[in-house]
């Protein structure tokens, strides 16, 4: 049982650079939309007004910063519970950049799909709001760092942890952002 708990904590620890960019994008957001207000051939916005360049870069850089701090702190913590991204700082930097930026690419992908389904910016779409950012981050991590990805995420504990915790965490953070006035809707 302790081994399962250890695996869950290690998984969530390594997911922080994927989780942090989304609320960071809300905090830093505003300004020029990523789609520049343009519409797709279906007549709907490509992404919507809530996906901005300032939010994209601000959130991604916040996730990147958190990941670098984690990598540093892991040398002082039990590594079974809090593993480093890599003991090689060059690899750690590239890995954390990949996770944080691809997280928001995944979030934008979810928005693109929502617009195609006719769901307006801020509209609710269960699972399209909660999972594309994880799936795209995992795809990029697997493509660029396959050994690392398979070692840390390709096991039943990691997969179950992410797919159970992510929707709950996403909902909780969005409710908090709504109550703090950062979001217009609590989802």
C-alpha positions as CSV (number, residue, x, y, z in Angstrom):
1,X,0.0,0.0,0.0
2,X,2.9,2.4,0.8
3,X,4.3,1.7,-2.6
4,X,1.0,2.8,-4.3
5,X,0.9,6.0,-2.2
6,X,4.6,6.6,-3.1
7,X,3.7,6.2,-6.8
8,X,0.8,8.5,-6.6
9,X,2.8,11.3,-4.9
10,X,5.7,10.9,-7.4
11,X,3.2,11.1,-10.3
12,X,1.5,14.3,-9.0
13,X,5.0,15.8,-8.3
14,X,6.1,15.2,-11.9
15,X,2.8,16.5,-13.2
16,X,3.1,20.0,-11.6
17,X,4.7,21.5,-14.7
18,X,1.7,20.3,-16.6
19,X,-0.9,21.4,-14.0
20,X,0.6,24.9,-13.1
21,X,0.4,26.5,-16.6
22,X,-3.4,26.4,-16.8
23,X,-4.1,28.5,-13.7
24,X,-1.0,30.6,-14.6
25,X,-2.5,31.4,-18.0
26,X,-5.7,32.7,-16.2
27,X,-3.6,34.9,-13.9
28,X,-1.4,36.3,-16.7
29,X,-4.0,36.2,-19.4
30,X,-5.5,39.1,-21.3
31,X,-4.2,41.0,-24.3
32,X,-3.9,39.6,-27.9
33,X,-5.9,36.4,-28.5
34,X,-3.8,33.5,-29.9
35,X,-6.2,33.3,-32.9
36,X,-6.0,37.1,-33.4
37,X,-9.8,37.1,-33.5
38,X,-9.9,35.1,-36.7
39,X,-12.5,32.5,-37.6
40,X,-12.1,29.0,-38.9
41,X,-13.8,27.9,-42.2
42,X,-16.9,26.9,-40.1
43,X,-17.4,30.6,-39.2
44,X,-16.5,30.1,-35.5
45,X,-13.5,31.5,-33.7
46,X,-10.4,29.3,-34.0
47,X,-9.8,29.3,-30.3
48,X,-11.8,32.0,-28.6
49,X,-11.1,35.2,-26.7
50,X,-9.8,33.5,-23.5
51,X,-6.7,32.0,-25.1
52,X,-4.2,34.8,-25.3
53,X,-0.5,35.0,-26.0
54,X,0.2,36.6,-22.7
55,X,-1.6,33.8,-20.9
56,X,0.1,31.2,-23.0
57,X,3.6,32.4,-22.3
58,X,3.0,33.6,-18.7
59,X,1.4,30.3,-17.8
60,X,4.0,28.2,-19.6
61,X,6.9,30.1,-18.0
62,X,5.3,29.7,-14.5
63,X,5.1,26.0,-15.1
64,X,8.7,25.9,-16.3
65,X,9.8,27.9,-13.2
66,X,8.0,25.5,-10.9
67,X,9.6,22.5,-12.6
68,X,13.1,23.9,-12.2
69,X,12.5,24.6,-8.5
70,X,11.1,21.0,-8.1
71,X,14.2,19.6,-9.8
72,X,16.4,21.5,-7.4
73,X,14.4,20.6,-4.3
74,X,14.3,16.9,-5.3
75,X,18.0,16.6,-4.3
76,X,16.9,17.4,-0.7
77,X,13.8,15.2,-0.6
78,X,13.2,11.5,-0.7
79,X,13.5,10.8,-4.4
80,X,11.2,7.8,-4.3
81,X,8.4,10.3,-3.5
82,X,9.8,13.4,-5.2
83,X,11.9,12.3,-8.2
84,X,14.0,14.8,-10.2
85,X,13.0,15.4,-13.8
86,X,16.7,14.6,-14.5
87,X,20.0,14.7,-12.7
88,X,21.4,16.3,-15.9
89,X,20.2,20.0,-15.8
90,X,20.2,20.4,-19.6
91,X,17.8,17.5,-19.9
92,X,15.7,18.7,-17.0
93,X,15.4,22.1,-18.6
94,X,14.3,20.7,-21.9
95,X,11.9,18.2,-20.3
96,X,10.2,20.8,-18.1
97,X,9.9,23.2,-21.0
98,X,8.3,20.4,-23.0
99,X,5.8,19.6,-20.2
100,X,4.8,23.2,-19.5
101,X,4.5,24.5,-23.0
102,X,2.8,21.4,-24.4
103,X,0.3,21.6,-21.5
104,X,-1.0,24.9,-22.9
105,X,-0.9,23.6,-26.5
106,X,-3.2,20.9,-25.2
107,X,-5.5,23.4,-23.6
108,X,-5.7,25.3,-26.9
109,X,-6.4,22.0,-28.7
110,X,-9.3,21.5,-26.3
111,X,-10.6,25.0,-27.1
112,X,-10.3,24.4,-30.8
113,X,-12.4,21.2,-30.5
114,X,-14.9,23.0,-28.3
115,X,-15.3,25.7,-30.9
116,X,-15.8,23.1,-33.7
117,X,-18.6,21.6,-31.5
118,X,-20.3,25.0,-31.2
119,X,-19.4,25.4,-27.5
120,X,-18.5,29.1,-26.9
121,X,-15.5,30.4,-25.0
122,X,-16.2,29.8,-21.3
123,X,-18.7,27.1,-22.2
124,X,-18.7,23.8,-20.2
125,X,-17.5,20.6,-21.8
126,X,-16.7,17.7,-19.5
127,X,-13.4,16.1,-20.2
128,X,-12.6,18.6,-23.0
129,X,-11.9,21.1,-20.2
130,X,-10.0,18.6,-18.1
131,X,-7.9,16.2,-20.2
132,X,-6.5,17.6,-23.5
133,X,-3.7,19.5,-21.7
134,X,-2.6,16.3,-20.0
135,X,-2.9,14.1,-23.2
136,X,-0.9,16.6,-25.3
137,X,1.8,17.0,-22.7
138,X,2.1,13.2,-22.4
139,X,2.3,12.9,-26.2
140,X,5.1,15.4,-26.4
141,X,6.9,13.9,-23.4
142,X,6.6,10.4,-25.0
143,X,7.9,11.6,-28.4
144,X,10.8,13.6,-27.0
145,X,11.7,11.7,-23.8
146,X,10.3,8.2,-24.3
147,X,12.4,6.4,-21.7
148,X,11.6,9.0,-19.1
149,X,7.9,9.0,-19.9
150,X,7.6,5.2,-19.9
151,X,9.5,5.0,-16.6
152,X,7.3,7.5,-14.8
153,X,3.9,7.4,-16.4
154,X,3.3,4.2,-18.2
155,X,2.0,2.2,-15.2
156,X,-1.4,1.6,-13.8
157,X,-0.8,3.7,-10.6
158,X,0.3,6.8,-12.6
159,X,-2.4,6.5,-15.2
160,X,-5.2,6.1,-12.6
161,X,-3.8,8.9,-10.5
162,X,-3.7,11.4,-13.3
163,X,-7.1,10.4,-14.8
164,X,-8.8,10.5,-11.4
165,X,-7.1,13.5,-9.8
166,X,-6.9,15.8,-12.9
167,X,-10.7,16.4,-13.2
168,X,-11.0,17.0,-9.5
169,X,-8.0,19.3,-9.3
170,X,-9.1,21.2,-12.4
171,X,-12.6,21.7,-11.0
172,X,-11.2,22.9,-7.6
173,X,-8.8,25.3,-9.1
174,X,-11.4,26.8,-11.4
175,X,-13.8,27.3,-8.5
176,X,-11.1,29.1,-6.6
177,X,-10.2,31.2,-9.6
178,X,-13.9,32.1,-10.0
179,X,-14.3,33.1,-6.4
180,X,-11.1,35.2,-6.6
181,X,-12.5,37.0,-9.7
182,X,-10.0,35.6,-12.2
183,X,-12.7,33.6,-14.1
184,X,-16.2,34.5,-15.2
185,X,-17.4,30.9,-14.7
186,X,-16.5,28.2,-12.1
187,X,-15.5,25.5,-14.7
